[in-house]
Amino acid sequence: MADGKHRDDKIIAVHHNDPRFKDFSSLKDVPDHMRLEIKHFFETYKALQNMKVKVLSLRGGAHLLYF
């Protein structure tokens, strides 16, 4: 994503014991509507600061880490 002229990558994490996400192992597993909600959040979360944000893409990582 980009806010202003700067790229501002984000990482989304969930607790590994959260039963809502137990079947998710990649971005492909995230339902389309949930991806739209995530995109919308990042497009609007800086609105109160009068900043515009552009979501360039949602991409999954090559590795998942569990702690």
C-alpha beads as a LAMMPS data file, in Angstrom:
LAMMPS data file: protein, C-alpha beads

67 atoms
66 bonds

1 atom types
1 bond types

-500.0 500.0 xlo xhi
-500.0 500.0 ylo yhi
-500.0 500.0 zlo zhi

Masses

1 110.0

Atoms # bond

1 1 1 0.000 0.000 0.000
2 1 1 1.040 3.600 -0.268
3 1 1 0.149 6.613 1.832
4 1 1 1.231 9.832 0.256
5 1 1 4.328 9.195 -1.810
6 1 1 5.683 6.443 0.424
7 1 1 5.206 2.705 0.254
8 1 1 3.914 1.339 3.566
9 1 1 3.758 -2.464 3.630
10 1 1 1.681 -4.169 6.320
11 1 1 1.741 -7.622 7.890
12 1 1 -1.476 -9.161 9.177
13 1 1 -1.215 -11.703 11.968
14 1 1 -3.653 -13.734 14.038
15 1 1 -3.144 -15.837 17.118
16 1 1 -2.427 -19.406 16.015
17 1 1 -4.996 -20.812 18.498
18 1 1 -7.815 -18.653 17.112
19 1 1 -10.398 -21.175 15.850
20 1 1 -11.756 -18.712 13.266
21 1 1 -8.531 -19.027 11.279
22 1 1 -7.624 -22.682 11.846
23 1 1 -8.233 -23.593 8.187
24 1 1 -6.232 -20.683 6.761
25 1 1 -2.731 -21.449 5.561
26 1 1 -2.413 -18.944 2.713
27 1 1 -4.121 -15.868 1.307
28 1 1 -6.045 -18.154 -1.054
29 1 1 -7.885 -19.554 1.985
30 1 1 -9.196 -16.130 3.042
31 1 1 -12.766 -15.630 1.771
32 1 1 -13.236 -12.953 -0.891
33 1 1 -15.440 -10.819 1.350
34 1 1 -12.888 -10.856 4.178
35 1 1 -10.189 -9.728 1.729
36 1 1 -12.470 -6.850 0.680
37 1 1 -12.966 -5.906 4.355
38 1 1 -9.197 -5.883 4.929
39 1 1 -8.623 -3.791 1.814
40 1 1 -11.368 -1.341 2.848
41 1 1 -9.888 -0.998 6.343
42 1 1 -6.487 -0.056 4.984
43 1 1 -8.009 2.327 2.418
44 1 1 -9.879 4.260 5.125
45 1 1 -7.970 3.977 8.412
46 1 1 -6.026 7.208 7.908
47 1 1 -9.029 9.264 6.762
48 1 1 -9.198 11.170 10.076
49 1 1 -5.631 12.342 9.410
50 1 1 -6.784 13.620 5.990
51 1 1 -4.452 11.137 4.311
52 1 1 -5.292 9.086 1.263
53 1 1 -4.123 5.487 1.130
54 1 1 -3.938 3.292 -1.949
55 1 1 -3.894 -0.470 -1.497
56 1 1 -1.619 -1.750 -4.246
57 1 1 -2.243 -5.467 -3.669
58 1 1 -2.880 -8.160 -1.093
59 1 1 -0.161 -10.774 -1.272
60 1 1 0.516 -13.880 0.738
61 1 1 3.957 -14.684 2.022
62 1 1 5.992 -17.723 1.128
63 1 1 6.257 -18.852 4.753
64 1 1 4.066 -18.896 7.799
65 1 1 5.645 -18.610 11.219
66 1 1 4.077 -20.004 14.379
67 1 1 5.167 -18.943 17.866

Bonds

1 1 1 2
2 1 2 3
3 1 3 4
4 1 4 5
5 1 5 6
6 1 6 7
7 1 7 8
8 1 8 9
9 1 9 10
10 1 10 11
11 1 11 12
12 1 12 13
13 1 13 14
14 1 14 15
15 1 15 16
16 1 16 17
17 1 17 18
18 1 18 19
19 1 19 20
20 1 20 21
21 1 21 22
22 1 22 23
23 1 23 24
24 1 24 25
25 1 25 26
26 1 26 27
27 1 27 28
28 1 28 29
29 1 29 30
30 1 30 31
31 1 31 32
32 1 32 33
33 1 33 34
34 1 34 35
35 1 35 36
36 1 36 37
37 1 37 38
38 1 38 39
39 1 39 40
40 1 40 41
41 1 41 42
42 1 42 43
43 1 43 44
44 1 44 45
45 1 45 46
46 1 46 47
47 1 47 48
48 1 48 49
49 1 49 50
50 1 50 51
51 1 51 52
52 1 52 53
53 1 53 54
54 1 54 55
55 1 55 56
56 1 56 57
57 1 57 58
58 1 58 59
59 1 59 60
60 1 60 61
61 1 61 62
62 1 62 63
63 1 63 64
64 1 64 65
65 1 65 66
66 1 66 67
